[in-house]
Amino acid sequence: MTLIDTRTPNPKSFIQGATGDWEIVIGMEVHAQVTSESKLFSGSSTEFGSPPNSNVSFVDAAMPGMLPVINDECVRQAVRTGLGLKAKINKRSIFDRKNYFYPDLPQGYQISQFKDPIVGEGSVFLDMGGERIEIGIERLHLEQDAGKSIHDQHPSMSFVDLNRSGVALMEIVSKPDLRNSEEAKIYLGKLRSILRYLGTCDGNMEQGSMRADINVSVRKPGGEFGTRCEIKNVNSIRFAGQAIEFEARRQIDILEAGGSIDQETRLYDPKTGETRSMRSKEEAHDYRYFPDPDLLPLEFDQAFIDDLAQHLPELPDEKEARFVSEYGVTPYDAMVLTLERETADYYEAAVKFGSTKRDGKAVANLVTGDIAAYANSQGLSAFETHIKPYQIAGIVDLVAAGTISSKGAKDLLQVIIAEEPEGEPADLVERRGMKQVTDLGAIEKVVDEIIAANPDQVAKVQAKPTLIGWFVGQAMKASGGKANPQALNEILKRKLGLE
């Protein structure tokens, strides 16, 4: 594959070395397990966590005379993913045999796609602090997974579990357009989000159903591509960022010391935070690719593609744009709300609850603020907490009606979190006496008492009006936090002669 540089050098991404600036160049090969109940070429189950070697057919075990049969659902899922990546769908593709020996590859070859993949070039767009960048997709091809070698259950023996053998994978290959670890992490997150919206992969990296091979090289800004090293099977977005940071610095240190980079495959060790050599890697593997003689070329027509395209869900980019235009949220909040489809649905259910469409910005502030903080403390996403959309809607409505203040909203949310998880907000406010004081006479009485008791502070605030916050704090404390803030400020300014 010929590498083409499509990114303009960005000084924000440069790394300072002893001899000047360096630029990281990153490309990724993401292996995403296809959502399907059976494997790519057999009817065996793909269920995760089954006992070892319990989901294995004669085809998966490469028994003589067993022939592969393509799983139509896996083809549909690959095409849907390609459409989600705004990529070219190839109506004719070919399955090839990729020949190499490894103990967990029973056939001695992997059925994959080489020159003629099912999906061609596409794009993923990243939001980078207000800047929108395009990361090119080189290709997506279907292939079968290998089994799993297990080395830690016996001091002198290794075991092979073939449950994963033959499971359908989509290998999504990016162009070398990523330039730092933050972009790489956001790219992985965005790609996982697209796959989950589509339902074509669950994206559970901790279970191995999505994992990344990361190609890292360094160069002087705008120069020729350097020699790359591949970091295999990274199964965490956080680990991906750490691996890139370490590997880039390792290569820079070698080059600045007068050495050269050997093209090799490396592994990332999260315990040490370092990459280590796994095996040398020549410029081109001799995998002896050739078309699989047991499988005809895969062909379908435009009508098949069009039908799948018509039934795609609203994807993150489109949903993000709609949230900005329809609900008036900031682009950043829209991005946060749409990273997970379930969070976006949770937010929208709160905005639209009942017969009234409420302020989308107020709902977003609650979901991405106090609710997100609580969710993070529990290791959850906002939609996974016990706080229901109707409760969010109720809190926002009470603030909008002036029944409670913004501080009262925080207090009410804490009641729902810690004491009454099924509580209806309006009922809680009534029962617990949390209503905001809007009686101007009652507020004036509180203000008069504070002013009379603090003549020195009155003189100070009249000399320096910005000190009015002291009186606001005292009045809120005296009213138990229930005084209407707007009414309180107006009365204070009038009583203190600051208008």
C-alpha positions as CSV (number, residue, x, y, z in Angstrom):
1,M,0.0,0.0,0.0
2,T,1.4,3.4,-1.0
3,L,1.2,5.9,1.8
4,I,0.1,9.4,0.9
5,D,0.4,12.3,3.3
6,T,-2.9,14.2,3.3
7,R,-2.4,16.3,6.5
8,T,-0.8,19.7,6.6
9,P,1.8,19.9,9.4
10,N,0.3,21.3,12.7
11,P,2.7,22.9,15.1
12,K,0.3,22.1,18.0
13,S,1.1,18.4,17.5
14,F,4.9,18.7,17.3
15,I,7.0,17.0,20.0
16,Q,10.1,18.8,21.3
17,G,13.3,16.8,21.1
18,A,17.0,17.6,21.7
19,T,17.5,18.4,18.0
20,G,14.3,20.3,17.4
21,D,10.6,19.4,16.6
22,W,9.3,16.0,15.6
23,E,6.0,15.0,14.2
24,I,4.2,11.7,15.0
25,V,2.5,9.9,12.1
26,I,-0.1,7.3,13.1
27,G,-2.3,4.9,11.2
28,M,-4.6,2.3,12.7
29,E,-6.0,-1.1,11.8
30,V,-9.0,-1.6,13.9
31,H,-10.4,-5.2,14.2
32,A,-14.1,-5.0,15.0
33,Q,-16.0,-8.2,15.7
34,V,-19.2,-8.3,13.6
35,T,-22.5,-8.4,15.5
36,S,-23.8,-11.8,14.4
37,E,-25.1,-14.8,16.2
38,S,-23.0,-17.1,14.1
39,K,-19.5,-17.1,12.6
40,L,-18.4,-15.9,9.2
41,F,-18.2,-19.3,7.5
42,S,-20.0,-21.6,9.9
43,G,-23.1,-21.8,12.0
44,S,-21.2,-21.9,15.3
45,S,-22.3,-19.5,18.1
46,T,-20.3,-16.3,18.7
47,E,-21.4,-16.0,22.3
48,F,-18.7,-14.5,24.5
49,G,-17.6,-16.3,27.7
50,S,-18.6,-19.9,26.7
51,P,-16.5,-22.8,28.0
52,P,-13.3,-23.3,25.9
53,N,-13.8,-25.1,22.6
54,S,-17.6,-25.3,23.1
55,N,-18.5,-23.1,20.1
56,V,-16.5,-25.0,17.4
57,S,-17.7,-26.7,14.3
58,F,-15.8,-29.0,11.9
59,V,-15.3,-25.9,9.7
60,D,-13.8,-23.9,12.5
61,A,-11.5,-26.7,13.5
62,A,-10.4,-27.1,9.8
63,M,-11.4,-30.8,9.5
64,P,-10.6,-32.3,6.1
65,G,-13.4,-31.8,3.5
66,M,-15.2,-29.1,5.4
67,L,-16.2,-26.2,3.2
68,P,-16.9,-22.6,4.2
69,V,-20.3,-21.0,3.6
70,I,-20.6,-17.2,3.7
71,N,-22.9,-15.7,6.4
72,D,-25.2,-13.2,4.7
73,E,-25.7,-11.2,7.9
74,C,-22.0,-10.5,8.2
75,V,-22.0,-9.2,4.6
76,R,-24.9,-6.9,5.5
77,Q,-23.2,-5.6,8.6
78,A,-20.0,-4.9,6.7
79,V,-21.9,-2.9,4.0
80,R,-23.8,-1.0,6.7
81,T,-20.6,-0.1,8.4
82,G,-19.1,1.1,5.1
83,L,-22.2,3.3,4.6
84,G,-21.8,4.7,8.1
85,L,-18.2,5.6,7.2
86,K,-19.3,7.4,4.1
87,A,-17.2,4.9,2.1
88,K,-17.3,3.4,-1.3
89,I,-19.1,0.0,-1.4
90,N,-17.6,-2.4,-3.8
91,K,-20.3,-4.6,-5.4
92,R,-17.7,-7.2,-6.2
93,S,-15.1,-8.4,-3.7
94,I,-13.0,-11.5,-3.3
95,F,-12.0,-13.7,-0.4
96,D,-8.3,-14.7,-0.3
97,R,-6.2,-17.1,1.7
98,K,-3.6,-15.4,3.9
99,N,-1.1,-18.1,4.6
100,Y,0.9,-18.3,7.8
101,F,1.3,-20.8,10.6
102,Y,0.3,-20.2,14.2
103,P,-1.0,-22.7,16.7
104,D,-4.4,-21.0,17.1
105,L,-4.9,-20.9,13.3
106,P,-6.0,-24.5,12.6
107,Q,-6.2,-24.2,8.8
108,G,-2.7,-22.8,8.4
109,Y,-4.3,-19.8,6.6
110,Q,-6.8,-17.1,7.4
111,I,-9.7,-16.3,5.0
112,S,-9.5,-12.6,4.5
113,Q,-9.7,-10.0,1.6
114,F,-6.6,-8.5,0.0
115,K,-6.8,-6.7,-3.3
116,D,-10.6,-6.6,-3.6
117,P,-12.2,-5.6,-0.3
118,I,-15.9,-5.2,0.3
119,V,-15.5,-1.5,1.3
120,G,-13.2,1.1,-0.2
121,E,-12.2,4.7,0.9
122,G,-14.2,6.6,3.4
123,S,-13.9,9.2,6.2
124,V,-14.3,9.8,9.9
125,F,-14.5,13.4,11.2
126,L,-13.1,14.4,14.6
127,D,-14.0,17.4,16.7
128,M,-10.7,18.7,18.2
129,G,-11.4,21.7,20.4
130,G,-13.4,23.6,17.8
131,E,-11.4,22.3,14.9
132,R,-12.9,19.6,12.7
133,I,-10.5,17.3,11.0
134,E,-11.0,14.5,8.5
135,I,-9.3,11.1,9.0
136,G,-9.3,9.0,5.8
137,I,-10.4,5.4,5.8
138,E,-8.3,3.3,3.4
139,R,-10.5,0.2,3.3
140,L,-12.7,-2.2,5.3
141,H,-12.5,-5.9,4.6
142,L,-14.0,-9.0,6.1
143,E,-11.9,-11.7,7.6
144,Q,-12.2,-14.6,10.1
145,D,-10.6,-14.3,13.5
146,A,-8.0,-16.8,14.8
147,G,-8.4,-18.8,18.0
148,K,-6.8,-17.9,21.3
149,S,-3.6,-19.2,22.8
150,I,-3.5,-19.5,26.6
151,H,-0.1,-19.6,28.2
152,D,-0.7,-18.8,31.9
153,Q,-2.6,-21.9,33.1
154,H,0.2,-24.4,33.3
155,P,4.0,-23.8,33.8
156,S,5.1,-26.0,30.9
157,M,2.1,-26.1,28.6
158,S,0.1,-23.8,26.4
159,F,-3.6,-24.3,25.4
160,V,-5.6,-23.3,22.4
161,D,-9.3,-22.2,22.6
162,L,-11.0,-22.2,19.2
163,N,-14.2,-20.5,20.3
164,R,-13.1,-17.3,18.6
165,S,-11.8,-19.2,15.5
166,G,-13.9,-18.1,12.5
167,V,-15.7,-15.3,14.2
168,A,-16.3,-12.5,11.6
169,L,-14.1,-9.4,11.8
170,M,-14.2,-6.1,10.0
171,E,-10.7,-4.8,9.6
172,I,-11.0,-1.0,9.3
173,V,-7.7,0.5,8.0
174,S,-7.2,4.2,8.4
175,K,-4.8,6.4,6.3
176,P,-1.8,7.7,8.2
177,D,-3.7,10.9,9.0
178,L,-3.4,10.9,12.8
179,R,-0.8,13.1,14.3
180,N,-0.9,12.7,18.1
181,S,-2.2,10.5,20.9
182,E,-5.2,12.6,21.6
183,E,-6.4,12.4,18.0
184,A,-5.8,8.7,18.0
185,K,-7.9,8.3,21.2
186,I,-10.7,10.5,19.8
187,Y,-10.6,8.6,16.5
188,L,-11.0,5.2,18.3
189,G,-13.9,6.6,20.4
190,K,-15.6,8.1,17.4
191,L,-15.2,4.8,15.4
192,R,-16.6,2.8,18.3
193,S,-19.5,5.2,18.6
194,I,-20.3,4.8,14.9
195,L,-20.2,1.0,15.1
196,R,-22.4,1.0,18.2
197,Y,-25.0,3.4,16.6
198,L,-25.1,1.0,13.6
199,G,-25.2,-2.1,15.8
200,T,-22.5,-3.7,13.7
201,C,-20.1,-4.2,16.6
202,D,-20.6,-3.9,20.3
203,G,-17.2,-2.1,20.7
204,N,-16.4,-3.9,24.0
205,M,-12.6,-3.5,23.9
206,E,-12.2,-5.2,27.3
207,Q,-13.7,-8.4,25.8
208,G,-11.6,-8.2,22.7
209,S,-14.5,-7.5,20.3
210,M,-12.7,-4.3,19.2
211,R,-9.0,-4.0,19.2
212,A,-6.4,-1.9,17.4
213,D,-3.1,-2.4,15.7
214,I,-1.4,1.0,15.8
215,N,1.4,2.0,13.4
216,V,3.6,4.7,14.8
217,S,6.5,6.5,13.1
218,V,8.2,9.9,13.6
219,R,9.7,12.4,11.2
220,K,10.8,16.0,11.0
221,P,7.7,18.2,10.4
222,G,6.5,17.8,6.8
223,G,9.4,15.4,5.9
224,E,9.3,11.9,4.5
225,F,7.5,9.2,6.4
226,G,9.8,7.4,8.9
227,T,10.1,3.7,9.6
228,R,7.0,2.6,11.4
229,C,6.5,0.1,14.2
230,E,3.2,-1.7,14.7
231,I,1.8,-2.0,18.2
232,K,-0.4,-5.1,18.2
233,N,-3.8,-5.8,19.9
234,V,-4.3,-2.7,22.0
235,N,-7.6,-3.2,23.8
236,S,-8.2,0.1,25.5
237,I,-8.5,3.7,24.3
238,R,-6.5,4.9,27.3
239,F,-3.8,2.3,26.6
240,A,-3.7,3.4,22.9
241,G,-2.8,6.9,24.0
242,Q,-0.1,5.7,26.4
243,A,1.4,3.3,23.9
244,I,1.7,6.0,21.2
245,E,3.3,8.5,23.7
246,F,5.9,5.9,24.8
247,E,6.6,4.6,21.3
248,A,7.0,8.0,19.7
249,R,9.5,9.1,22.5
250,R,11.4,5.9,22.1
251,Q,11.9,6.4,18.4
252,I,12.8,10.0,18.8
253,D,15.5,9.1,21.4
254,I,17.0,6.5,19.1
255,L,17.1,8.8,16.1
256,E,18.6,11.7,18.0
257,A,21.3,9.4,19.3
258,G,22.2,8.6,15.7
259,G,20.5,5.2,15.5
260,S,17.9,3.9,13.1
261,I,14.4,2.5,13.6
262,D,13.9,-1.2,12.9
263,Q,10.5,-2.0,11.4
264,E,9.0,-4.5,13.9
265,T,5.9,-5.6,15.7
266,R,5.7,-4.5,19.3
267,L,3.4,-5.1,22.3
268,Y,2.3,-2.6,24.9
269,D,2.6,-3.5,28.5
270,P,0.1,-1.5,30.6
271,K,1.9,-2.5,33.8
272,T,5.2,-0.8,32.8
273,G,3.7,1.8,30.3
274,E,6.2,0.6,27.7
275,T,6.2,-1.1,24.4
276,R,8.5,-4.1,23.9
277,S,9.7,-5.9,20.8
278,M,7.6,-8.9,19.7
279,R,9.1,-9.8,16.4
280,S,10.9,-8.2,13.5
281,K,8.7,-7.2,10.5
282,E,10.0,-7.1,7.0
283,E,8.9,-4.4,4.6
284,A,6.4,-6.8,3.0
285,H,5.2,-10.2,4.4
286,D,5.1,-13.1,2.1
287,Y,1.6,-14.3,3.0
288,R,1.2,-15.9,-0.4
289,Y,-2.2,-14.5,-0.9
290,F,-4.4,-16.2,-3.5
291,P,-8.2,-16.3,-4.0
292,D,-9.8,-18.9,-1.8
293,P,-10.9,-21.7,-4.2
294,D,-13.8,-22.7,-2.0
295,L,-15.5,-19.3,-2.1
296,L,-16.9,-17.6,-5.2
297,P,-16.5,-13.8,-5.6
298,L,-18.9,-11.9,-3.4
299,E,-21.3,-10.0,-5.6
300,F,-24.4,-7.9,-5.0
301,D,-26.3,-5.1,-6.8
302,Q,-27.0,-1.5,-6.1
303,A,-30.5,-2.2,-4.9
304,F,-29.0,-4.3,-2.0
305,I,-26.9,-1.3,-1.0
306,D,-29.7,1.2,-1.4
307,D,-32.0,-0.9,0.8
308,L,-29.5,-1.0,3.6
309,A,-28.8,2.7,3.3
310,Q,-32.5,3.6,3.6
311,H,-32.7,1.8,7.0
312,L,-29.5,3.3,8.6
313,P,-30.1,5.0,12.0
314,E,-29.3,8.6,12.6
315,L,-25.5,8.6,13.1
316,P,-23.4,10.7,15.6
317,D,-22.4,13.5,13.2
318,E,-26.0,14.0,12.0
319,K,-27.4,13.7,15.5
320,E,-24.8,16.2,16.8
321,A,-25.8,18.8,14.2
322,R,-29.5,18.3,14.9
323,F,-29.0,18.8,18.6
324,V,-27.2,22.1,18.0
325,S,-29.9,23.4,15.6
326,E,-33.0,22.0,17.3
327,Y,-32.1,22.3,21.0
328,G,-29.7,25.2,20.9
329,V,-26.9,23.3,22.8
330,T,-23.2,24.1,22.2
331,P,-21.3,22.0,19.7
332,Y,-19.2,20.7,22.5
333,D,-22.2,19.6,24.6
334,A,-23.8,18.1,21.4
335,M,-20.6,16.1,20.9
336,V,-20.6,14.8,24.5
337,L,-24.3,13.9,24.4
338,T,-24.0,12.0,21.2
339,L,-20.9,9.9,21.9
340,E,-23.2,7.1,23.1
341,R,-26.5,6.5,21.4
342,E,-28.1,5.6,24.8
343,T,-27.0,9.0,26.3
344,A,-28.4,10.8,23.3
345,D,-31.7,9.0,23.7
346,Y,-31.7,9.6,27.4
347,Y,-31.2,13.4,26.9
348,E,-33.8,13.6,24.2
349,A,-36.3,11.7,26.3
350,A,-35.9,14.3,29.0
351,V,-36.3,17.2,26.6
352,K,-39.4,15.8,25.1
353,F,-41.0,14.2,28.2
354,G,-44.7,14.8,28.4
355,S,-46.5,17.2,26.2
356,T,-44.0,20.1,26.6
357,K,-40.7,20.5,24.9
358,R,-38.4,22.2,27.4
359,D,-35.2,24.2,27.2
360,G,-32.6,21.8,25.6
361,K,-29.7,23.8,27.0
362,A,-31.0,23.5,30.6
363,V,-31.5,19.8,30.2
364,A,-28.0,19.4,28.7
365,N,-26.4,21.4,31.6
366,L,-28.0,19.0,34.0
367,V,-27.1,15.8,32.1
368,T,-23.5,16.8,31.3
369,G,-23.0,18.5,34.7
370,D,-24.2,17.1,38.0
371,I,-25.7,13.9,36.6
372,A,-22.5,13.1,34.7
373,A,-20.4,13.9,37.8
374,Y,-22.5,11.4,39.9
375,A,-22.4,8.8,37.1
376,N,-18.6,9.1,36.9
377,S,-18.3,8.6,40.6
378,Q,-20.2,5.3,40.2
379,G,-18.3,4.2,37.1
380,L,-21.4,4.5,35.0
381,S,-22.7,6.5,32.1
382,A,-25.5,9.0,32.7
383,F,-28.2,6.8,31.2
384,E,-27.1,3.9,33.4
385,T,-27.9,5.8,36.7
386,H,-31.3,5.5,38.4
387,I,-32.1,9.1,37.6
388,K,-35.0,8.9,35.1
389,P,-35.7,11.3,32.2
390,Y,-39.0,12.3,33.8
391,Q,-37.1,13.4,36.9
392,I,-34.7,15.5,34.8
393,A,-37.7,17.1,33.0
394,G,-39.4,17.8,36.3
395,I,-36.3,19.5,37.8
396,V,-35.9,21.7,34.7
397,D,-39.6,22.6,34.7
398,L,-39.5,23.6,38.4
399,V,-36.5,26.0,37.7
400,A,-38.2,27.4,34.6
401,A,-41.4,28.1,36.6
402,G,-39.4,29.8,39.4
403,T,-40.5,27.2,41.9
404,I,-36.9,26.4,42.8
405,S,-33.6,28.2,42.2
406,S,-30.6,26.7,40.4
407,K,-29.2,25.8,43.8
408,G,-32.5,24.3,44.7
409,A,-32.2,22.1,41.6
410,K,-28.9,20.8,42.8
411,D,-30.3,20.1,46.3
412,L,-33.3,18.4,44.7
413,L,-31.1,16.2,42.5
414,Q,-29.1,15.1,45.6
415,V,-32.4,14.1,47.3
416,I,-33.2,11.9,44.3
417,I,-29.7,10.5,44.2
418,A,-29.3,9.7,47.9
419,E,-32.8,9.4,49.5
420,E,-35.7,9.1,47.1
421,P,-34.6,7.5,43.8
422,E,-38.2,7.1,42.5
423,G,-39.3,10.6,43.7
424,E,-41.3,12.9,41.5
425,P,-39.6,16.3,41.6
426,A,-42.7,18.5,42.2
427,D,-44.0,16.2,44.9
428,L,-40.5,16.2,46.6
429,V,-40.4,20.0,46.6
430,E,-43.8,20.2,48.1
431,R,-43.3,17.6,50.8
432,R,-39.8,18.9,51.8
433,G,-40.6,22.6,51.8
434,M,-38.0,23.3,49.1
435,K,-40.0,26.0,47.3
436,Q,-38.3,29.2,46.5
437,V,-39.4,32.2,48.5
438,T,-40.9,34.7,46.1
439,D,-42.9,36.7,48.7
440,L,-41.2,40.1,48.3
441,G,-42.4,41.1,51.8
442,A,-40.7,38.2,53.4
443,I,-37.5,38.8,51.4
444,E,-37.5,42.5,52.3
445,K,-37.8,41.6,56.0
446,V,-34.7,39.4,55.8
447,V,-32.8,42.1,54.0
448,D,-33.8,44.8,56.5
449,E,-32.6,42.7,59.4
450,I,-29.2,42.0,57.8
451,I,-28.7,45.7,56.9
452,A,-29.6,46.9,60.3
453,A,-27.2,44.4,62.0
454,N,-24.2,45.2,59.7
455,P,-23.8,49.0,59.3
456,D,-20.0,48.7,58.6
457,Q,-20.7,46.3,55.7
458,V,-23.3,48.7,54.3
459,A,-20.7,51.5,54.2
460,K,-18.2,49.2,52.4
461,V,-20.7,48.0,49.8
462,Q,-21.8,51.6,49.1
463,A,-18.2,52.5,48.5
464,K,-17.5,49.4,46.5
465,P,-20.7,47.9,44.9
466,T,-19.1,44.6,43.9
467,L,-19.1,43.6,47.6
468,I,-22.9,43.1,47.4
469,G,-22.2,39.4,47.2
470,W,-21.6,39.4,50.9
471,F,-25.2,40.5,51.5
472,V,-26.5,38.0,49.0
473,G,-24.8,35.2,50.8
474,Q,-26.1,36.3,54.2
475,A,-29.6,36.7,52.9
476,M,-29.6,33.3,51.2
477,K,-28.2,31.7,54.4
478,A,-30.9,33.4,56.5
479,S,-33.7,32.2,54.1
480,G,-32.3,28.6,54.0
481,G,-31.3,29.1,50.4
482,K,-34.9,29.6,49.3
483,A,-35.0,33.3,48.5
484,N,-35.5,34.1,44.8
485,P,-32.1,35.2,43.6
486,Q,-33.4,37.8,41.1
487,A,-35.8,39.3,43.6
488,L,-33.2,39.3,46.3
489,N,-30.7,41.2,44.2
490,E,-33.2,43.8,43.1
491,I,-34.3,44.4,46.7
492,L,-30.7,44.6,48.0
493,K,-29.7,47.1,45.3
494,R,-32.7,49.3,46.2
495,K,-32.2,49.1,50.0
496,L,-28.5,49.8,49.7
497,G,-28.9,52.7,47.3
498,L,-26.9,51.0,44.5
499,E,-29.5,51.5,41.7
